Amino acid sequence: MSNCKIHNVRFYKLEPHAIRCMALQPSAKILAVSRSDASIEIWNLNNAWFIERTIASSTENFSIEGLAWCGNRLFSVGLHGLLIEYDLYKLALKSRSAVTGEAAFCLDIDRYKLRIAIGTEQGYLNIFRVEDDGVYFEKFLDKQEGRIICLKFDPTGEFVVSGSIDVIRIWNVQSGHAIHKMTTGRSESNKPTIVWCLEVANDFTIMSGDSRGKLTLWDGRIGSQLESYQSHKADVLALCLSEDQSSLYCAGVDPNIINYVKISVKGDTEKWVKSIQRKIHEHDVNALTICDNKLYSGGADSYLACSFHPPKTLLKVPPILQNPCVSLASEARYMMLRYHKHVEVWSLGKSENTEASYRGFLNLKDEPKKLLVLQRVNKDYDGDEEKEGVICSCISSDGKWILFSTCLGIRLFQFIYVDEKPSLLRIDDLESKNIPCVQAVFTPDNSHLVTAPNSGGLLIYDIKDGKVSINQTLDNTELTDTVTFLTTSSCGNYIIAGDASSNIAIFMFKKHQWINYCKLPKYQHPPTALAVHPSTLCAIIAYSDSKIIEYDIKKKRFTPFSRYLETNVPVQWKSRSYPIRNITFDPRVDNIIILHDDSSIIIVNKEKVSCLF
């Protein structure tokens, strides 16, 4: 038995992107997180939190300053002056509406999901009406002096509270006029106070955070100040009110997250007092939100953090891309690394020959080498080059075919590397090349390319003698949501595809065409990892609640090992904080399954699994 060589990949240097804003869909427990490169991550918070889908950045949507959910519909505004609605199935822009007043900095949606309010650079407060078939401009309120930096609807939807420089205004949506104007005051006479964030309670108490580091409470009914606290040493950028409205969190340039709670005092009155204080981030905190009494926070350090008590718990997730972000060309010993806006191809290092019994570090005779960088560049109206965000990428096992997709479509290349001289040929006559795909994979024999177009279904290309042509289109009746997993068996006869709604379908190659083979029983939680054993042809699937199943593809049934796990997994395994991110196998021992999450590597021996648990 030969020993195993492990490559320490130190050349995957993913640039962290700061979290700009967050929006929570409370009924579905879905969190949308936008980053500084204008990409959006959709996090599923129902069990172990994980990225369910990602909307890559594009030259068309280069800025996200505000995010909001309207039911299951996601909207954003940015410096381009557009209100954008996203298609969460296609992972693309669904519609664009121009906003009066140039750049837009903030938006909010009323409790009844009927109107969207947007604040702009020139001081216009736009009101859009939400309909089933889109959004329509309704009106804008009286123009104010200076930009509108933040805004919130009141609980009735009749009023909008806006924050600007030195002032907070309360607007009557029906009349379009400001009914109250509340000045913040200044810490220095020549230094204006910027109101960065707002919250509005059910009793029309307004909470504001500003550039003086002050948290201020206002009575929205009469437009007067109630209380003011010097909560931070620098700008307060984010506020978050708990679901029962008895607890308030604030943070900002001073990254300390401070909690204020409402208590009852004499005379049946209530007062906000400072409670706990935590330093979770090292840099600016730009966004806060609460779901199930768990506080989610993010900012300039790019980490998404979850904190709660009791017990006192802190979970932090680094800014890693949604899987798969690494692809291997095993025959060619190449590794493809996906970044936000480009892909890289590296050759792995080669070590000196050693005996099979040797254990330790090996000296490299050939260092890893970057062979290729691929990206898609467009030119804006000024002629400046802008890079498109990469949605997915893959490489064939022999390293001769490379594919990546952006929102403008797919690009397929033939790559030849001989005598340390690379050559790249783009396949320009590729059919359906302008349709983006959300997942793609080559079959092990490199004879087929399987893609999942964002329009649905699967599209299969034939690769023969350097020519690529469409072989077959598989309908999407089995897959009703965005395809998040796509892989093939080592024999190349099976395609396994899974979507975000926990549909997992298997297709088989028979009589020179792909057919629907079977569909796994649908589970109530979405999958987070999927792999097929190279020799036993058993599919291993891990779900967000830490459930693991093993499905025998040939026999179309769950294995005895899978049925054993149904009743013999302890509670502590099911309550894991991090989901399984990847699954692989030991090619020498069929009974070994290797799993990993963000904190650990788990090796499962199926023969001794009862001892493990």
Secondary structure, DSSP 8 states (H G I E B T S, - for coil): ------------------EEEEEEETTTTEEEEEETTS-EEEEE-SSS-EEEEEE---SSS----EEEEETTEEEEE-TT-EEEEEETTTTEEEEEEE-TTSSEEEEEE-TTS-EEEEEETTS-EEEEEEETTEEEEEEE----SS---EEEE-TTSSEEEEE-BSEEEEEETTT--EEEEEE---SBTTB--BEEEEEE-TT-EEEEEETTS-EEEEETTTTEEEEEE---SS-EEEEEE-TTSSEEEEEESS-EEEEEEEEEETTTEEEEEEEEEEE--SS-EEEEEEETTEEEEEETT--EEEEETTTTEEEEE-----S--EEEETTTTEEEEE-SS-EEEEE--EE----TT--S---EEE--EEEEEE--EEE-TTS-EEE----EEEE-TTS-EEEEEETTEEEEEEEEEETTEEEEEE-TT-TTTTS-EEEEEE-TTSSEEEEEETTSSEEEEEEETTEEEEEEEE-SSS--S-EEEEEE-TTSSEEEEEETTS-EEEEEEETTEEEEEEE----SS-EEEEEE-TTT-EEEEEETTS-EEEEETTTTEE-HHHHHHHHH--HHHHT-SS---EEEE-TT-TTEEEEE-SS-EEEEEGGGHHHH-
